[in-house]
Each structure stands twice: as C-alpha cells, then as structure tokens.
Amino acid sequence: MYKILTMKALNPTVMQMEIESPLVARKAQPGQFIILRVDEDGERIPLTVAGTDAQRGAVKIIFQIVGATTYQLSLKNEGEYIQDFVGPLGKPTELEGLKKVAIVGGGVGCAIALPIAEKLHEMGCEVHSYVGFRNKDLVILEDEFSAASDKLIMMTDDGSYGRKGVVTLPLQEALEAGEAYDEVITIGPLIMMKFVVATTRPFGVKTTVSMNPIMIDGTGMCGGCRLTVGGKTKFACVDGPDFDGFEVDFDEAMSRGASYRDFEKHAYDEACNLFKKEVQ
Amino acid sequence: MPNMSLKKNPMPAQEPEVRAHNFKEVALGYTAEQAIDEANRCLNCKNPVCVKGCPVNVPIPQFIKKVQEGDFEGAYQVISLTSSLPAVCGRVCPQETQCEAKCIRGIKGEPVGIGRLERFVADYHNEHATEAPVKPESNGHKVAVVGSGPAGLTCAGDLAKKGYDVTVFEAFHLAGGVLVYGIPEFRLPKAIVQKEVDTLKALGVKVETNMVIGKTVTIDELMEEFGFEAVFVGSGAGLPRFMRIPGESLRGVYSANEFLTRNNLMKAYKDNATTPILRAKKVAVVGGGNVAMDAARTALRLGADEVSIVYRRSLEELPARAEEVEHAMEEGIQFRLLNNPVEILGYNNPEDKRDPKNGTVVGMKCIKMELGEPDASGRRSPVEVPGSEFVMDVDCVIMSIGTSPNPLIKDTTAGLEVNRWGGIIVTEETGATTKPGVYAGGDAVTGAATVILAMGAGKTAAAAIDKQIMGE
C-alpha cells in the first residue's frame, strides 16, 4: 500500500497527487512513468511522473479524470492509501547537451512537460514553452512554467486566456522567424503531437514526442503498448515512451488508443453512478 | 501384486462441452482409490530411469511406494525433498517427454501416470496438512531473487530451507510470474499458486511486489547497498514476437502474453472486471506451443463461436504438450495446420474516417504450406505453396510465436553478458553468470521453455549460491 501524501485539484478535471514511494522518488527522471492500481482488482494504469521529492520520498503525479480508474483515484483523500505503485518505468527523456529547446505541451500533457522544462532550465538551456488548453478554466501550472521558461506562450482554443488558437500556430511563426531550436519536445494529445510534427518537419528540427499508449505490465512483457516507429514495431514501455516524432505512425496509435473506448465509457458511467448512489 | 493394466487410470475431467464455457479446472484429479490403483502399476525399479527424466530429480519410486501404502502425507514429504512446487508440476509438467517418457511400463503400454500421482499427493497435502512448515534457523546470509516465477520460487525455497534470508522481488502486484499471468485458471488454479507462495513465506521468504529490478533498484544496488551476497535472476522471457506482416497493429490483434495477462492476472473474464478484453466471435491463434493452446482455449471460454490454431507445420511438429492439444481438440478448437498468415486485414470505411469500426480486424490472409527437407533442428521446414493464399474470416488474431529476452536487467547491469539473441549467459552446472555473485536461470537464460526446466535451473543455482556463500 502506498500513502497519498498530498492532493489538490488543479482544475475541475485535473488532479495533482503526491504518493509516498521512496525508491521511485530516488530514481525517477523527467520523461519516466509509473503504473498504479487504486485498489485490489483495479486496473493498472500508466501515469507519467510529474516531479519527485527524494527527501520526502514523494512522487508527484498529475492526471485527468477520464475513466473509471482516474475517477476512483480522484475520490481518495490525503492520508489514504492506494494498492500498488511501481516505477520508474521507461527511459528518461534525453536532455544532455541541449542549448535551446521548444517545449510544446497540450492540456494535461503540460504536467509531463513541466519537469522536462524545469530540468532543462536548471541545466542552463534556453527554454521556450508553448502551452495550450481548451479554455481559461482548464489552464494549469502557469506559474511553474513561467519560472522554468525563458519565454512562455500561452494559448487557448477559444481565446479566453492567452492567445487564441492552437499551439502549432506560434510554433510555426517562431520557426518561420528563424528560431533555431536544437530540439522540439512535445507532449499532449496524439492529434496535437501529430500536428506539431507536421509543423516542425519542413524545418527539419529534431522533434521528440512522448507516447502514452495502452499498457498492462509496463516492463516489456505484454506487448500491448506497441507502436510503429520508422516502420518497425517498438514498445513504449521499454523502448520509449519518447520517440522521434518524424518516425511515429500517429494514425495507427490513435486507432489503437480507441480499442476499449466503449468499455471505458461504460465503466466510467458505472463508477459515477455508484458514487452518486453512495452520496444519496 | 503390481497392477499389470497396460493403460493408465484415466484422469477424471469436466466434460468438454461444459468446460468450454467456464474457467474452472479441466482435470479433476484422482480419488484415493484411483491413486492407489495407479501407484500399483509402478514396478519400483532398482534402477529408476524415470528419475533421470526429471529436471529436479524427484525420488519417484519412493513417493509412489508411499502412495501404494496409502501414506499420502508421507509421499508428499518424499516429493518435497527435491521439489518446492509439486501441486504446480503435477499439473503443468510435460511428463510425457520427461519422467513418463523413461518409464519401463511405457515400453509395452502406457507409462505410470507419475504426473497425476504427484498432483494427487500435493492436493492431498494441501487439503489435509494442518502443521505449518517449520521456519529453519537463520544462517544470517542474504540472497535476492529477481522474479517470482517457477525458477525464482524454486531457488528461494531451496535457499530458505537452508536458512538463508531470501527476498523475492516481483515486478507485478502479485507473485507467481507466468504461473499467474500466463497459465490460465482452468489449467492451474491460482489458489494453488498462492498456496505455494504462502508455503514459501512460512519458510521465511520475503516477497516484495512492485519492484522492477533494473528500474526501481539495480542489481548492483541490491548487492552494494542492500547487502545481498548473491542474486538469482529468474526474470522470465521478454517481449512478445510478432510476424512483421501487415496489419499486426490493428485493433483485435494481441500477443498471447497480453491476451492471457488481461484474462488471468487482471481477471478480465469476470463480469465486473476493470480491465477490458475483446470478446471476439471468430479467433485465430497463430502458433503451436502450450501458450497458443492456452490462448485458444481462453478465447473459447470468453465466448468465441469459432477458435482456430493456425500453425505452419503439421500436427506431428506441434510443440505443445499432447494433453493440451487433446483437450483443445475435444473442446472444439479447430487446427488449421500447414498454414501461415501473410497479412491481417482491417476494416476501412473510405466514406467515413470516423467510423468506429475502422482499424478493427476483419480477416487474415494465409498461405498454405508443405513440409520440405529437415532443417538443422531436424524438423522438416515448411515451404509456401505458390498461389495458395486464402482469407480466413476472423475478428481477432492472437500471436503466440514466442518472445525475445527482456532488456531491462541486461541494460542496467554492467558485467552481465548475454548471447547473441539476448539470453543471459550462464555456466550450465551452476547457473553462474559472467558477473560474480549473480546467477540466472529459466526463460531469461533459455528463452521460452517449460516450468519444470525453470525449476531445475532455480534448484541448480540455489545449490551453487549455497556453495559460494558457505565455501566448499
């Protein structure tokens, strides 16, 4: 059992939690992920590490309530326990030697992008962060991004905060204006990453994407997280989760990501109904 | 007087048409009368060749003699001398190629049902034993075991009995390795695995779940920081292989590992399961090993109307245990032999890109094969019959064509050498790797093999670790 040290809502559907796991806290690097189960008989879900505090043995996770498991997790309280917590899994994001980087984050993906921006900033790298949200209410981690970035461009789909439009818009402008990034690192919905790659490809800027496919063991046993990268089968859990964006087959990844959509929708509705009944 | 019947006592089993719809164990086990009758077929040979066929050297005639006498607990104690998982071995060992293959009674008629007797004895013990195993006096030496599958559990058990302070590290949330995620309930009930793990715990073995060695903690850290004097790596086989044919990433294509893990470990077959699994109607399982049989029979129990094994060689070359093939056939699994998939076909609605069916499996194109000359392994290699392609109507394909070794431990352990296909290199007599103090065994060394071979390797390494720590 693993203790929930702190928790808070970052916006109406995004939660931040710190889980006590000294061994993971000691090891986890930006870009790596953990797998957790909320309770006995629960499903295993992967979540990217959003930060660590080795002294307190705390691992920070940020998640959006999208299904039954994340919903159940959100109902927990500080001081309570979750059943399982294992990691750090996957390879850390390769940051060595980078001097100027664009971080492009979308929605809850920004939570995963933040530790990368922070690490780069700490290394003395120039960081330009392009972060996008659907609307003002969903904006998270603005202060943290601001502190870790030399330049922060905030976008919302509806223009209710920052500039109106998608993140690829200012990125395109910057690249056209001659911004020379060593690398673009992008984390967010698959469709966003696909368009980021389409934006950077003509400029030939190395673009790293962080993939978050369906996973079970997370240690290279089940093969559920396979992706086609450069025409070859790769496993996000041991070969990734970071990959060269120019090589990833996004359409296939999107199709595979929808494998259990009906099941998940049903499970989420069930979980919500159960909760409503309990409240009544 | 020995029982001179040429046939084994048949194993009572659930009827095929009943068991095809439930996940309960297929084989029901001998009654005491059947066990004694079967035990009486043993000639108690002076030179028991059966024992030579057993990778863990169970004293077979001695335990069978106890069964003849009706001393079932005594029989269990005899088996326990060398085997730490009798209830498991009695169920999943390929006895027909091991102990029973050597049995003298097999020359004329069927061999003694050694596996069935082992199972009976172990089940009897589990049902009747009241005394908890005695925890041996500690010798103060710490040994780490990586992986809680058959190799790891055996190694841990042998060392614990000698008084070692053993900790088993498991990556999953539950101990048992392939015994819980791979082998289905209907062949090996999980309660039996749990019982074996509990027995080890009673002997003082600690089991730490959620520990991915190579990630959470490295082998070097185990030895330098955590004070383990030796480490046994029994981390199992690794990444599933795919055929590299078009369509393998369509929705509805699984590796057998994923399909079985969802079902067995994550209990996706239960009505209120939190982990989803595709309830397909027409399933093709590609491959011919035990894992393929397990996947096919699981798909059937999940409600498929039609399940086929697609294998590129003929029935004779099927690597699965004879009993598993027989059970699968009885249950109505179709064997489409001498066929090889060349492409998996997906649904694509050109009119509607958002059609939810897009990207799902609708068929599998295969080509017919014929057997050519024997290859280096002595097996006749299959050759494509030109122009013989045809399409199978399926909505789910399960690839069960083996695995390649997991890179996690190799990549994080300096000095641990692997062979050209990624298996950890060991000295066969001891299980010692190229890194001092580190031993390995099971699928991590051999690639996908059997439970009992993994147990044999765990046993060998336990003896070598004892020698290393205690001196000659």
Interface residues (C-beta under 8 A of the other chain):
Chain A: L23 V24 K27 R37 D41 G42 E43 R44 A68 T69 Q83 D84 F85 V86 G87 P88 L89 I216 D217 T219 G220 M221 C222 G223 G224 R226 L227 T228 T233 F235 V238 D249 E252 S255 R256 A258 S259 Y260 R261 F263 E264 A267
Chain B: A171 F172 H173 Y181 T209 N210 M211 V212 K215 T216 V217 G236 G238 L239 P240 F242 R244 E248 S249 L250 R251 Y254 S255 N257 E258 T261 R262 M266 K267 A273 T274 T275 P276 L278 P356 N358 G359 N406 P407 L408
